[in-house]
């Protein structure tokens, strides 16, 4: 059995002290956590990576696979819920990873309740770079994106709601948008479909109506899922088929999306390209671009070399709950896996039970990877 050594190295003290000096309180969430939040937010696919058990009441529990959700849950259960608060952490997490240790150290920061989003985003990147420096990684590759820009674009386009959901879901889960877009431009071939009546009933309807119809049909049949798919997933599939029959994804929208996804390079140049795209396509995405530009300004004020940041509109971290700024720090020249990664996840708090939306941003440090990279860098 592989056991992660306690964080007794000098870097651990340096790291935690730097977080404390920045105003982040040390958090120590329980190792045993309810499994539902992880399954609900990451999907059933994560189940095979979790170490699961069940208590005497039948509640499914797991060893924490990361620390973001446990820290957020503790914050929401505290008297400070809804108020600005920042937390740091360093401790073991447990996740099955083929060929690698299943117990490993994770460090990081979570910031909740700050309304000055661009400034908070910039602070996260600055602290992430500072953390990498504690491991001897002073020159890393910074990759960034902003899912809020993509969401604003899709909302501004005149698309069926089902297409908007589909494209945003593809983006968040890092599925090839180009391939999916090409498929969605093609009309469904004429011919008989065994669900023709259902599709006709759903044509032009919204998701709520589709869910109601599919729920009623499945209730009559006495089932709650088919082939492992939930009622919502089946309803979405029917909506997609009905929408395809009504018409393909508009080609002018496709051209705009492809142009948007091709924007990459230095952040300041990207701002100019985004404003030109919005003007040419007559789309109101100014608020999202302004937030992006404001964040760049705060990064520069923190001494970050903005010109060295690699920005891409197609960059995403593969998690549904991210809502804006996303970033990864990689080792230069050998950076397949991130050393530090994070971003803004404003929707997570309501998904965890908060009645009101609470701004949230943070990052996680893959300690083993950073230690290894730091040691390798010191030998070169």
PyMOL commands that set and color helices and strands:
alter all, ss='L'
color gray80, all
select helices_A, chain A and resi 10-21+36-42+44-49+68-76+117-134+147-156+161-172+177-184+196-202+207-221+231-246+251-261+267-281+286-301+306-308+348-351+367-379
alter helices_A, ss='H'
color red, helices_A
select strands_A, chain A and resi 25-26+32-34+52-54+60-63+85-94+103-112+140-146+264-265+310-312+325-331+340-344+360-366
alter strands_A, ss='S'
color yellow, strands_A
deselect
rebuild
show_as cartoon
